[in-house]
Each structure stands twice: as structure tokens, then as C-alpha cells.
Amino acid sequence: MKWKDPNFNSKEKAFYYVRVLEAPTMRHSQFDALAMRRSKANNEPALIQERAYSSPIWLTPES
């Protein structure tokens, strides 16, 4: 995948970072509950969605 900033201006400072979301997955406790034939493990949601952020990339205009 390739992305391009349509508003990029090489004369201005800028920074970019990546945010990603994982596809929702079942909690381990929910797998255990299903194995024990229970409908729910506890009061927590059965699914979780992890997320991650990259380090920023800083762009400084040339003088």
C-alpha cells in the first residue's frame, strides 16, 4: 500500500506516523468460557481490538 499526502508542502515542517488496528479477536478468557460451555467469561467484552502506532517521521524544510 502506498499513501501520498495531498496537502504536502515541502516548505513547511511536517510529521507522519502510522496507526494500525488489528482485526477484532476473541479474548483468551472467552475461549476458556466456550470450552467450559459458558456463554461468557466475565463482564468484559468477548472481543478485543489491539492497536499500534509507529514512531513519527519528522520532515524539516531545507534552508
PQR file of N, CA, C, O and H, with PARSE charges and radii, in Angstrom:
ATOM      1  N   MET A   1       0.840  -1.163   0.000 -0.4000 1.5000
ATOM      2  CA  MET A   1       0.000   0.000   0.000 -0.0000 2.0000
ATOM      3  C   MET A   1       0.895   1.240   0.000  0.5500 1.7000
ATOM      4  O   MET A   1       1.934   1.281   0.659 -0.5500 1.4000
ATOM      5  N   LYS A   2       0.470   2.223  -0.742 -0.4000 1.5000
ATOM      6  CA  LYS A   2       1.214   3.471  -0.837 -0.0000 2.0000
ATOM      7  C   LYS A   2       0.253   4.609  -0.539  0.5500 1.7000
ATOM      8  O   LYS A   2      -0.890   4.600  -0.995 -0.5500 1.4000
ATOM      9  H   LYS A   2      -0.374   2.189  -1.277  0.4000 1.0000
ATOM     10  N   TRP A   3       0.717   5.590   0.227 -0.4000 1.5000
ATOM     11  CA  TRP A   3      -0.108   6.735   0.560 -0.0000 2.0000
ATOM     12  C   TRP A   3       0.664   8.005   0.252  0.5500 1.7000
ATOM     13  O   TRP A   3       1.878   8.068   0.450 -0.5500 1.4000
ATOM     14  H   TRP A   3       1.646   5.597   0.598  0.4000 1.0000
ATOM     15  N   LYS A   4      -0.038   9.010  -0.230 -0.4000 1.5000
ATOM     16  CA  LYS A   4       0.581  10.293  -0.543 -0.0000 2.0000
ATOM     17  C   LYS A   4      -0.276  11.385   0.086  0.5500 1.7000
ATOM     18  O   LYS A   4      -1.502  11.363  -0.021 -0.5500 1.4000
ATOM     19  H   LYS A   4      -1.024   8.960  -0.391  0.4000 1.0000
ATOM     20  N   ASP A   5       0.384  12.346   0.746 -0.4000 1.5000
ATOM     21  CA  ASP A   5      -0.322  13.454   1.378 -0.0000 2.0000
ATOM     22  C   ASP A   5      -0.684  14.483   0.312  0.5500 1.7000
ATOM     23  O   ASP A   5       0.206  15.105  -0.268 -0.5500 1.4000
ATOM     24  H   ASP A   5       1.380  12.364   0.833  0.4000 1.0000
ATOM     25  N   PRO A   6      -1.966  14.671   0.047 -0.5600 1.5000
ATOM     26  CA  PRO A   6      -2.366  15.624  -1.000  0.2800 2.0000
ATOM     27  C   PRO A   6      -2.091  17.078  -0.614  0.5500 1.7000
ATOM     28  O   PRO A   6      -2.044  17.947  -1.485 -0.5500 1.4000
ATOM     29  N   ASN A   7      -1.908  17.353   0.689 -0.4000 1.5000
ATOM     30  CA  ASN A   7      -1.673  18.727   1.155 -0.0000 2.0000
ATOM     31  C   ASN A   7      -0.208  18.991   1.501  0.5500 1.7000
ATOM     32  O   ASN A   7       0.109  20.013   2.111 -0.5500 1.4000
ATOM     33  H   ASN A   7      -1.946  16.647   1.396  0.4000 1.0000
ATOM     34  N   PHE A   8       0.687  18.077   1.116 -0.4000 1.5000
ATOM     35  CA  PHE A   8       2.095  18.230   1.475 -0.0000 2.0000
ATOM     36  C   PHE A   8       2.689  19.484   0.849  0.5500 1.7000
ATOM     37  O   PHE A   8       2.489  19.774  -0.330 -0.5500 1.4000
ATOM     38  H   PHE A   8       0.430  17.247   0.620  0.4000 1.0000
ATOM     39  N   ASN A   9       3.431  20.225   1.686 -0.4000 1.5000
ATOM     40  CA  ASN A   9       4.114  21.430   1.227 -0.0000 2.0000
ATOM     41  C   ASN A   9       5.558  21.306   1.692  0.5500 1.7000
ATOM     42  O   ASN A   9       5.822  21.319   2.895 -0.5500 1.4000
ATOM     43  H   ASN A   9       3.592  19.990   2.645  0.4000 1.0000
ATOM     44  N   SER A  10       6.483  21.186   0.769 -0.4000 1.5000
ATOM     45  CA  SER A  10       7.889  20.963   1.120 -0.0000 2.0000
ATOM     46  C   SER A  10       8.526  22.148   1.835  0.5500 1.7000
ATOM     47  O   SER A  10       9.646  22.036   2.334 -0.5500 1.4000
ATOM     48  H   SER A  10       6.268  21.175  -0.208  0.4000 1.0000
ATOM     49  N   LYS A  11       7.829  23.285   1.892 -0.4000 1.5000
ATOM     50  CA  LYS A  11       8.370  24.464   2.580 -0.0000 2.0000
ATOM     51  C   LYS A  11       7.921  24.538   4.045  0.5500 1.7000
ATOM     52  O   LYS A  11       8.332  25.444   4.771 -0.5500 1.4000
ATOM     53  H   LYS A  11       6.919  23.376   1.486  0.4000 1.0000
ATOM     54  N   GLU A  12       7.088  23.598   4.480 -0.4000 1.5000
ATOM     55  CA  GLU A  12       6.585  23.578   5.856 -0.0000 2.0000
ATOM     56  C   GLU A  12       7.096  22.351   6.601  0.5500 1.7000
ATOM     57  O   GLU A  12       7.335  21.302   6.003 -0.5500 1.4000
ATOM     58  H   GLU A  12       6.754  22.863   3.890  0.4000 1.0000
ATOM     59  N   LYS A  13       7.261  22.497   7.925 -0.4000 1.5000
ATOM     60  CA  LYS A  13       7.602  21.347   8.755 -0.0000 2.0000
ATOM     61  C   LYS A  13       6.411  20.401   8.787  0.5500 1.7000
ATOM     62  O   LYS A  13       5.259  20.828   8.717 -0.5500 1.4000
ATOM     63  H   LYS A  13       7.066  23.350   8.411  0.4000 1.0000
ATOM     64  N   ALA A  14       6.705  19.113   8.895 -0.4000 1.5000
ATOM     65  CA  ALA A  14       5.631  18.119   8.953 -0.0000 2.0000
ATOM     66  C   ALA A  14       6.108  16.897   9.718  0.5500 1.7000
ATOM     67  O   ALA A  14       7.309  16.685   9.886 -0.5500 1.4000
ATOM     68  H   ALA A  14       7.641  18.765   8.952  0.4000 1.0000
ATOM     69  N   PHE A  15       5.158  16.098  10.179 -0.4000 1.5000
ATOM     70  CA  PHE A  15       5.498  14.801  10.741 -0.0000 2.0000
ATOM     71  C   PHE A  15       4.404  13.819  10.366  0.5500 1.7000
ATOM     72  O   PHE A  15       3.242  14.187  10.193 -0.5500 1.4000
ATOM     73  H   PHE A  15       4.182  16.271  10.043  0.4000 1.0000
ATOM     74  N   TYR A  16       4.800  12.568  10.246 -0.4000 1.5000
ATOM     75  CA  TYR A  16       3.879  11.493   9.874 -0.0000 2.0000
ATOM     76  C   TYR A  16       4.123  10.306  10.784  0.5500 1.7000
ATOM     77  O   TYR A  16       5.244  10.085  11.241 -0.5500 1.4000
ATOM     78  H   TYR A  16       5.744  12.269  10.387  0.4000 1.0000
ATOM     79  N   TYR A  17       3.085   9.551  11.042 -0.4000 1.5000
ATOM     80  CA  TYR A  17       3.209   8.298  11.772 -0.0000 2.0000
ATOM     81  C   TYR A  17       2.118   7.361  11.279  0.5500 1.7000
ATOM     82  O   TYR A  17       1.151   7.790  10.650 -0.5500 1.4000
ATOM     83  H   TYR A  17       2.174   9.731  10.670  0.4000 1.0000
ATOM     84  N   VAL A  18       2.283   6.099  11.567 -0.4000 1.5000
ATOM     85  CA  VAL A  18       1.326   5.085  11.115 -0.0000 2.0000
ATOM     86  C   VAL A  18       0.527   4.598  12.313  0.5500 1.7000
ATOM     87  O   VAL A  18       1.085   4.318  13.374 -0.5500 1.4000
ATOM     88  H   VAL A  18       3.068   5.750  12.077  0.4000 1.0000
ATOM     89  N   ARG A  19      -0.774   4.500  12.134 -0.4000 1.5000
ATOM     90  CA  ARG A  19      -1.655   3.880  13.131 -0.0000 2.0000
ATOM     91  C   ARG A  19      -2.278   2.657  12.474  0.5500 1.7000
ATOM     92  O   ARG A  19      -2.756   2.728  11.342 -0.5500 1.4000
ATOM     93  H   ARG A  19      -1.227   4.727  11.272  0.4000 1.0000
ATOM     94  N   VAL A  20      -2.271   1.547  13.180 -0.4000 1.5000
ATOM     95  CA  VAL A  20      -2.892   0.339  12.647 -0.0000 2.0000
ATOM     96  C   VAL A  20      -3.849  -0.250  13.676  0.5500 1.7000
ATOM     97  O   VAL A  20      -3.609  -0.167  14.880 -0.5500 1.4000
ATOM     98  H   VAL A  20      -1.882   1.490  14.100  0.4000 1.0000
ATOM     99  N   LEU A  21      -4.923  -0.837  13.196 -0.4000 1.5000
ATOM    100  CA  LEU A  21      -5.883  -1.532  14.043 -0.0000 2.0000
ATOM    101  C   LEU A  21      -5.915  -3.000  13.636  0.5500 1.7000
ATOM    102  O   LEU A  21      -6.013  -3.328  12.453 -0.5500 1.4000
ATOM    103  H   LEU A  21      -5.118  -0.905  12.217  0.4000 1.0000
ATOM    104  N   GLU A  22      -5.831  -3.866  14.621 -0.4000 1.5000
ATOM    105  CA  GLU A  22      -5.903  -5.297  14.369 -0.0000 2.0000
ATOM    106  C   GLU A  22      -7.365  -5.682  14.148  0.5500 1.7000
ATOM    107  O   GLU A  22      -8.268  -5.041  14.685 -0.5500 1.4000
ATOM    108  H   GLU A  22      -5.751  -3.600  15.581  0.4000 1.0000
ATOM    109  N   ALA A  23      -7.590  -6.717  13.366 -0.4000 1.5000
ATOM    110  CA  ALA A  23      -8.942  -7.246  13.231 -0.0000 2.0000
ATOM    111  C   ALA A  23      -9.402  -7.711  14.613  0.5500 1.7000
ATOM    112  O   ALA A  23      -8.603  -8.290  15.348 -0.5500 1.4000
ATOM    113  H   ALA A  23      -6.856  -7.238  12.930  0.4000 1.0000
ATOM    114  N   PRO A  24     -10.652  -7.480  14.990 -0.5600 1.5000
ATOM    115  CA  PRO A  24     -11.107  -7.916  16.313  0.2800 2.0000
ATOM    116  C   PRO A  24     -10.881  -9.422  16.508  0.5500 1.7000
ATOM    117  O   PRO A  24     -11.152 -10.230  15.620 -0.5500 1.4000
ATOM    118  N   THR A  25     -10.378  -9.770  17.694 -0.4000 1.5000
ATOM    119  CA  THR A  25     -10.122 -11.178  18.028 -0.0000 2.0000
ATOM    120  C   THR A  25     -10.751 -11.499  19.378  0.5500 1.7000
ATOM    121  O   THR A  25     -10.976 -10.616  20.206 -0.5500 1.4000
ATOM    122  H   THR A  25     -10.158  -9.114  18.416  0.4000 1.0000
ATOM    123  N   MET A  26     -11.027 -12.777  19.577 -0.4000 1.5000
ATOM    124  CA  MET A  26     -11.636 -13.207  20.823 -0.0000 2.0000
ATOM    125  C   MET A  26     -10.601 -13.236  21.946  0.5500 1.7000
ATOM    126  O   MET A  26      -9.455 -13.633  21.737 -0.5500 1.4000
ATOM    127  H   MET A  26     -10.844 -13.494  18.904  0.4000 1.0000
ATOM    128  N   ARG A  27     -11.015 -12.814  23.130 -0.4000 1.5000
ATOM    129  CA  ARG A  27     -10.134 -12.870  24.304 -0.0000 2.0000
ATOM    130  C   ARG A  27      -9.853 -14.322  24.668  0.5500 1.7000
ATOM    131  O   ARG A  27     -10.673 -15.205  24.416 -0.5500 1.4000
ATOM    132  H   ARG A  27     -11.946 -12.491  23.300  0.4000 1.0000
ATOM    133  N   HIS A  28      -8.691 -14.560  25.261 -0.4000 1.5000
ATOM    134  CA  HIS A  28      -8.353 -15.921  25.702 -0.0000 2.0000
ATOM    135  C   HIS A  28      -9.353 -16.422  26.732  0.5500 1.7000
ATOM    136  O   HIS A  28      -9.699 -17.603  26.738 -0.5500 1.4000
ATOM    137  H   HIS A  28      -8.025 -13.842  25.465  0.4000 1.0000
ATOM    138  N   SER A  29      -9.819 -15.534  27.601 -0.4000 1.5000
ATOM    139  CA  SER A  29     -10.796 -15.941  28.621 -0.0000 2.0000
ATOM    140  C   SER A  29     -12.112 -16.385  27.982  0.5500 1.7000
ATOM    141  O   SER A  29     -12.810 -17.240  28.526 -0.5500 1.4000
ATOM    142  H   SER A  29      -9.539 -14.574  27.596  0.4000 1.0000
ATOM    143  N   GLN A  30     -12.445 -15.813  26.846 -0.4000 1.5000
ATOM    144  CA  GLN A  30     -13.670 -16.215  26.147 -0.0000 2.0000
ATOM    145  C   GLN A  30     -13.513 -17.604  25.544  0.5500 1.7000
ATOM    146  O   GLN A  30     -14.458 -18.392  25.550 -0.5500 1.4000
ATOM    147  H   GLN A  30     -11.877 -15.118  26.405  0.4000 1.0000
ATOM    148  N   PHE A  31     -12.317 -17.912  25.018 -0.4000 1.5000
ATOM    149  CA  PHE A  31     -12.063 -19.274  24.526 -0.0000 2.0000
ATOM    150  C   PHE A  31     -12.237 -20.283  25.652  0.5500 1.7000
ATOM    151  O   PHE A  31     -12.821 -21.349  25.453 -0.5500 1.4000
ATOM    152  H   PHE A  31     -11.549 -17.271  25.013  0.4000 1.0000
ATOM    153  N   ASP A  32     -11.723 -19.941  26.853 -0.4000 1.5000
ATOM    154  CA  ASP A  32     -11.869 -20.837  28.006 -0.0000 2.0000
ATOM    155  C   ASP A  32     -13.331 -21.022  28.381  0.5500 1.7000
ATOM    156  O   ASP A  32     -13.765 -22.135  28.678 -0.5500 1.4000
ATOM    157  H   ASP A  32     -11.249 -19.076  27.014  0.4000 1.0000
ATOM    158  N   ALA A  33     -14.091 -19.925  28.367 -0.4000 1.5000
ATOM    159  CA  ALA A  33     -15.515 -19.999  28.703 -0.0000 2.0000
ATOM    160  C   ALA A  33     -16.253 -20.903  27.721  0.5500 1.7000
ATOM    161  O   ALA A  33     -17.097 -21.703  28.125 -0.5500 1.4000
ATOM    162  H   ALA A  33     -13.738 -19.021  28.126  0.4000 1.0000
ATOM    163  N   LEU A  34     -15.943 -20.778  26.452 -0.4000 1.5000
ATOM    164  CA  LEU A  34     -16.593 -21.642  25.457 -0.0000 2.0000
ATOM    165  C   LEU A  34     -16.227 -23.106  25.669  0.5500 1.7000
ATOM    166  O   LEU A  34     -17.071 -23.988  25.504 -0.5500 1.4000
ATOM    167  H   LEU A  34     -15.257 -20.128  26.124  0.4000 1.0000
ATOM    168  N   ALA A  35     -14.980 -23.369  26.030 -0.4000 1.5000
ATOM    169  CA  ALA A  35     -14.557 -24.744  26.291 -0.0000 2.0000
ATOM    170  C   ALA A  35     -15.292 -25.326  27.493  0.5500 1.7000
ATOM    171  O   ALA A  35     -15.538 -26.531  27.555 -0.5500 1.4000
ATOM    172  H   ALA A  35     -14.295 -22.653  26.163  0.4000 1.0000
ATOM    173  N   MET A  36     -15.645 -24.458  28.453 -0.4000 1.5000
ATOM    174  CA  MET A  36     -16.377 -24.909  29.646 -0.0000 2.0000
ATOM    175  C   MET A  36     -17.888 -24.779  29.458  0.5500 1.7000
ATOM    176  O   MET A  36     -18.655 -24.916  30.411 -0.5500 1.4000
ATOM    177  H   MET A  36     -15.445 -23.479  28.403  0.4000 1.0000
ATOM    178  N   ARG A  37     -18.306 -24.515  28.225 -0.4000 1.5000
ATOM    179  CA  ARG A  37     -19.713 -24.396  27.848 -0.0000 2.0000
ATOM    180  C   ARG A  37     -20.443 -23.296  28.604  0.5500 1.7000
ATOM    181  O   ARG A  37     -21.591 -23.456  29.020 -0.5500 1.4000
ATOM    182  H   ARG A  37     -17.683 -24.403  27.451  0.4000 1.0000
ATOM    183  N   ARG A  38     -19.757 -22.188  28.770 -0.4000 1.5000
ATOM    184  CA  ARG A  38     -20.376 -20.987  29.349 -0.0000 2.0000
ATOM    185  C   ARG A  38     -20.534 -19.982  28.221  0.5500 1.7000
ATOM    186  O   ARG A  38     -19.746 -19.967  27.275 -0.5500 1.4000
ATOM    187  H   ARG A  38     -18.825 -22.058  28.432  0.4000 1.0000
ATOM    188  N   SER A  39     -21.551 -19.147  28.324 -0.4000 1.5000
ATOM    189  CA  SER A  39     -21.774 -18.182  27.236 -0.0000 2.0000
ATOM    190  C   SER A  39     -20.778 -17.028  27.271  0.5500 1.7000
ATOM    191  O   SER A  39     -20.406 -16.487  26.230 -0.5500 1.4000
ATOM    192  H   SER A  39     -22.191 -19.159  29.092  0.4000 1.0000
ATOM    193  N   LYS A  40     -20.345 -16.649  28.490 -0.4000 1.5000
ATOM    194  CA  LYS A  40     -19.449 -15.507  28.606 -0.0000 2.0000
ATOM    195  C   LYS A  40     -18.464 -15.745  29.736  0.5500 1.7000
ATOM    196  O   LYS A  40     -18.800 -16.364  30.746 -0.5500 1.4000
ATOM    197  H   LYS A  40     -20.648 -17.088  29.336  0.4000 1.0000
ATOM    198  N   ALA A  41     -17.240 -15.248  29.559 -0.4000 1.5000
ATOM    199  CA  ALA A  41     -16.198 -15.449  30.558 -0.0000 2.0000
ATOM    200  C   ALA A  41     -16.443 -14.583  31.795  0.5500 1.7000
ATOM    201  O   ALA A  41     -16.335 -15.073  32.919 -0.5500 1.4000
ATOM    202  H   ALA A  41     -16.967 -14.746  28.739  0.4000 1.0000
ATOM    203  N   ASN A  42     -16.763 -13.336  31.607 -0.4000 1.5000
ATOM    204  CA  ASN A  42     -16.985 -12.385  32.701 -0.0000 2.0000
ATOM    205  C   ASN A  42     -17.691 -11.174  32.124  0.5500 1.7000
ATOM    206  O   ASN A  42     -18.313 -11.269  31.066 -0.5500 1.4000
ATOM    207  H   ASN A  42     -16.851 -12.939  30.694  0.4000 1.0000
ATOM    208  N   ASN A  43     -17.610 -10.060  32.787 -0.4000 1.5000
ATOM    209  CA  ASN A  43     -18.311  -8.857  32.303 -0.0000 2.0000
ATOM    210  C   ASN A  43     -17.548  -8.089  31.238  0.5500 1.7000
ATOM    211  O   ASN A  43     -18.026  -7.056  30.770 -0.5500 1.4000
ATOM    212  H   ASN A  43     -17.105  -9.983  33.646  0.4000 1.0000
ATOM    213  N   GLU A  44     -16.374  -8.567  30.844 -0.4000 1.5000
ATOM    214  CA  GLU A  44     -15.595  -7.907  29.796 -0.0000 2.0000
ATOM    215  C   GLU A  44     -16.153  -8.265  28.425  0.5500 1.7000
ATOM    216  O   GLU A  44     -16.807  -9.297  28.274 -0.5500 1.4000
ATOM    217  H   GLU A  44     -15.986  -9.406  31.224  0.4000 1.0000
ATOM    218  N   PRO A  45     -15.905  -7.432  27.434 -0.5600 1.5000
ATOM    219  CA  PRO A  45     -16.325  -7.789  26.071  0.2800 2.0000
ATOM    220  C   PRO A  45     -15.619  -9.066  25.611  0.5500 1.7000
ATOM    221  O   PRO A  45     -14.476  -9.310  25.996 -0.5500 1.4000
ATOM    222  N   ALA A  46     -16.277  -9.867  24.805 -0.4000 1.5000
ATOM    223  CA  ALA A  46     -15.695 -11.122  24.316 -0.0000 2.0000
ATOM    224  C   ALA A  46     -14.588 -10.860  23.295  0.5500 1.7000
ATOM    225  O   ALA A  46     -13.669 -11.666  23.154 -0.5500 1.4000
ATOM    226  H   ALA A  46     -17.205  -9.668  24.492  0.4000 1.0000
ATOM    227  N   LEU A  47     -14.675  -9.737  22.585 -0.4000 1.5000
ATOM    228  CA  LEU A  47     -13.689  -9.414  21.557 -0.0000 2.0000
ATOM    229  C   LEU A  47     -12.830  -8.229  21.985  0.5500 1.7000
ATOM    230  O   LEU A  47     -13.283  -7.346  22.713 -0.5500 1.4000
ATOM    231  H   LEU A  47     -15.422  -9.082  22.700  0.4000 1.0000
ATOM    232  N   ILE A  48     -11.583  -8.227  21.522 -0.4000 1.5000
ATOM    233  CA  ILE A  48     -10.699  -7.084  21.733 -0.0000 2.0000
ATOM    234  C   ILE A  48     -10.116  -6.677  20.384  0.5500 1.7000
ATOM    235  O   ILE A  48     -10.072  -7.467  19.441 -0.5500 1.4000
ATOM    236  H   ILE A  48     -11.215  -8.944  20.931  0.4000 1.0000
ATOM    237  N   GLN A  49      -9.676  -5.443  20.317 -0.4000 1.5000
ATOM    238  CA  GLN A  49      -9.052  -4.951  19.090 -0.0000 2.0000
ATOM    239  C   GLN A  49      -7.782  -4.200  19.483  0.5500 1.7000
ATOM    240  O   GLN A  49      -7.846  -3.108  20.048 -0.5500 1.4000
ATOM    241  H   GLN A  49      -9.712  -4.801  21.083  0.4000 1.0000
ATOM    242  N   GLU A  50      -6.644  -4.789  19.183 -0.4000 1.5000
ATOM    243  CA  GLU A  50      -5.363  -4.174  19.521 -0.0000 2.0000
ATOM    244  C   GLU A  50      -5.037  -3.072  18.517  0.5500 1.7000
ATOM    245  O   GLU A  50      -5.532  -3.087  17.390 -0.5500 1.4000
ATOM    246  H   GLU A  50      -6.592  -5.676  18.724  0.4000 1.0000
ATOM    247  N   ARG A  51      -4.207  -2.123  18.926 -0.4000 1.5000
ATOM    248  CA  ARG A  51      -3.767  -1.065  18.032 -0.0000 2.0000
ATOM    249  C   ARG A  51      -2.294  -0.777  18.257  0.5500 1.7000
ATOM    250  O   ARG A  51      -1.748  -1.056  19.325 -0.5500 1.4000
ATOM    251  H   ARG A  51      -3.804  -2.112  19.841  0.4000 1.0000
ATOM    252  N   ALA A  52      -1.666  -0.224  17.252 -0.4000 1.5000
ATOM    253  CA  ALA A  52      -0.241   0.093  17.337 -0.0000 2.0000
ATOM    254  C   ALA A  52       0.021   1.409  16.619  0.5500 1.7000
ATOM    255  O   ALA A  52      -0.702   1.798  15.703 -0.5500 1.4000
ATOM    256  H   ALA A  52      -2.109   0.003  16.385  0.4000 1.0000
ATOM    257  N   TYR A  53       1.075   2.079  17.063 -0.4000 1.5000
ATOM    258  CA  TYR A  53       1.490   3.352  16.478 -0.0000 2.0000
ATOM    259  C   TYR A  53       2.979   3.278  16.180  0.5500 1.7000
ATOM    260  O   TYR A  53       3.743   2.721  16.969 -0.5500 1.4000
ATOM    261  H   TYR A  53       1.663   1.763  17.808  0.4000 1.0000
ATOM    262  N   SER A  54       3.395   3.830  15.058 -0.4000 1.5000
ATOM    263  CA  SER A  54       4.822   3.869  14.730 -0.0000 2.0000
ATOM    264  C   SER A  54       5.460   5.097  15.370  0.5500 1.7000
ATOM    265  O   SER A  54       4.769   5.972  15.891 -0.5500 1.4000
ATOM    266  H   SER A  54       2.775   4.282  14.417  0.4000 1.0000
ATOM    267  N   SER A  55       6.758   5.145  15.323 -0.4000 1.5000
ATOM    268  CA  SER A  55       7.477   6.357  15.707 -0.0000 2.0000
ATOM    269  C   SER A  55       7.234   7.406  14.621  0.5500 1.7000
ATOM    270  O   SER A  55       7.066   7.054  13.454 -0.5500 1.4000
ATOM    271  H   SER A  55       7.320   4.434  14.899  0.4000 1.0000
ATOM    272  N   PRO A  56       7.214   8.677  14.987 -0.5600 1.5000
ATOM    273  CA  PRO A  56       6.983   9.701  13.966  0.2800 2.0000
ATOM    274  C   PRO A  56       8.191   9.879  13.049  0.5500 1.7000
ATOM    275  O   PRO A  56       9.335   9.635  13.432 -0.5500 1.4000
ATOM    276  N   ILE A  57       7.899  10.304  11.853 -0.4000 1.5000
ATOM    277  CA  ILE A  57       8.928  10.689  10.883 -0.0000 2.0000
ATOM    278  C   ILE A  57       8.792  12.197  10.729  0.5500 1.7000
ATOM    279  O   ILE A  57       7.756  12.698  10.290 -0.5500 1.4000
ATOM    280  H   ILE A  57       6.970  10.503  11.542  0.4000 1.0000
ATOM    281  N   TRP A  58       9.850  12.914  11.095 -0.4000 1.5000
ATOM    282  CA  TRP A  58       9.822  14.375  11.060 -0.0000 2.0000
ATOM    283  C   TRP A  58      10.463  14.877   9.775  0.5500 1.7000
ATOM    284  O   TRP A  58      11.540  14.422   9.390 -0.5500 1.4000
ATOM    285  H   TRP A  58      10.691  12.507  11.452  0.4000 1.0000
ATOM    286  N   LEU A  59       9.807  15.803   9.125 -0.4000 1.5000
ATOM    287  CA  LEU A  59      10.327  16.410   7.897 -0.0000 2.0000
ATOM    288  C   LEU A  59      10.558  17.890   8.154  0.5500 1.7000
ATOM    289  O   LEU A  59       9.657  18.601   8.599 -0.5500 1.4000
ATOM    290  H   LEU A  59       8.932  16.173   9.438  0.4000 1.0000
ATOM    291  N   THR A  60      11.777  18.351   7.869 -0.4000 1.5000
ATOM    292  CA  THR A  60      12.121  19.761   8.045 -0.0000 2.0000
ATOM    293  C   THR A  60      12.532  20.312   6.689  0.5500 1.7000
ATOM    294  O   THR A  60      13.323  19.690   5.979 -0.5500 1.4000
ATOM    295  H   THR A  60      12.509  17.774   7.507  0.4000 1.0000
ATOM    296  N   PRO A  61      12.005  21.465   6.326 -0.5600 1.5000
ATOM    297  CA  PRO A  61      12.370  22.034   5.021  0.2800 2.0000
ATOM    298  C   PRO A  61      13.860  22.379   4.966  0.5500 1.7000
ATOM    299  O   PRO A  61      14.470  22.761   5.965 -0.5500 1.4000
ATOM    300  N   GLU A  62      14.414  22.232   3.783 -0.4000 1.5000
ATOM    301  CA  GLU A  62      15.809  22.644   3.589 -0.0000 2.0000
ATOM    302  C   GLU A  62      15.885  24.154   3.626  0.5500 1.7000
ATOM    303  O   GLU A  62      14.977  24.837   3.153 -0.5500 1.4000
ATOM    304  H   GLU A  62      13.918  21.922   2.972  0.4000 1.0000
ATOM    305  N   SER A  63      16.993  24.695   4.199 -0.4000 1.5000
ATOM    306  CA  SER A  63      17.093  26.154   4.269 -0.0000 2.0000
ATOM    307  C   SER A  63      17.625  26.753   3.000  0.5500 1.7000
ATOM    308  O   SER A  63      17.767  27.972   2.905 -0.5500 1.4000
ATOM    309  H   SER A  63      17.731  24.140   4.583  0.4000 1.0000
TER
END
